[in-house]
Amino acid sequence: MRAEIKSLIVAATFTAAICIGAWIKIPFLFVPLTLQVFFVNTAILTQKARYATLSVASYMLLGLLGLPVFSGGGGPGYVLYPTFGYLVGFLLAALSSAFIDKKRVYLQSLVNEALLYLCGVLYFFLVSNFYLHNNVSVARVLVWCFLVFIPGDLVSVILSCELVKILSRHRVLQNIPG
């Protein structure tokens, strides 16, 4: 029971960190870097899949209930924002962690990023073209929603993986592989 409570506290802490990370913007190359990807990736790497999923799902629920925790605000209407697909990608990445060995932090991070971009780019294209009727080309969506974010997300993921490795050596969190 005590381990369960500790895991729930860690999950809630990551939910709060993801909420805060969405609003922290660091100037970086083409687009500002937020700490959202860093905290989502770290949550996935340091928790069992069900707690990582709980962290991300709680974040999404808070935003959809109207709390301004997404980088563009919050509320149920946010599902119609072209960028909502990235949030769906966060959730799928958390779910995918049940199938990857926790010691393979870079592999899990690569899967996380692939799911994030797959969902984000596809959702952006579909909402922009079929809901907002903006007639945005695939090439433009790939540049806007994928290519410009790669450098920042790469830095974020590397820092996250290295932090997890340090934490695992020191056994800071119970669920960290090591």
KAZIMO-V893634 format. One record per backbone hydrogen bond with DSSP energy under -1.0 kcal/mol. NH is the residue of the N-H (numbers start at 0). CO is the residue of the C=O. Records with the same first field share a line. If there is no record, write none. Layout:
BEGIN
NH->CO, CO
END
This chain:
BEGIN
4->0
5->1
6->2
7->3
8->4
9->5
10->6
11->7
12->8
13->9
14->10
15->11
16->12
17->13
18->14
19->15
20->16
21->17
22->19
25->32
32->25
34->20
38->34
39->35
40->36
41->37
42->38
43->39
44->40
45->41
46->42
51->47
52->48
53->49
54->50
55->51
56->52
57->53
58->54
59->55
60->56
61->57
62->58
63->59
64->60
65->62
66->61
68->66
69->72
72->69
74->62
77->74
78->75
79->76
80->77
83->80
85->82
87->83
88->84
89->85
90->86
91->87
92->88
93->89
94->90
95->91
97->94
98->95
103->100
104->102
107->103
108->104
109->105
110->106
111->107
112->108
113->109
114->110
115->111
116->112
117->113
118->114
119->115
120->116
121->117
122->118
123->119
124->120
125->121
126->122
127->123
128->124
129->125
130->126
131->126
133->127
140->136
141->137
142->138
143->139
144->140
145->141
146->141
147->142
149->145
152->148
153->149
154->150
155->151
156->152
157->153
158->154
159->155
160->156
161->157
162->158
163->159
164->160
165->161
166->162
167->163
168->164
169->165
171->166
175->172
END
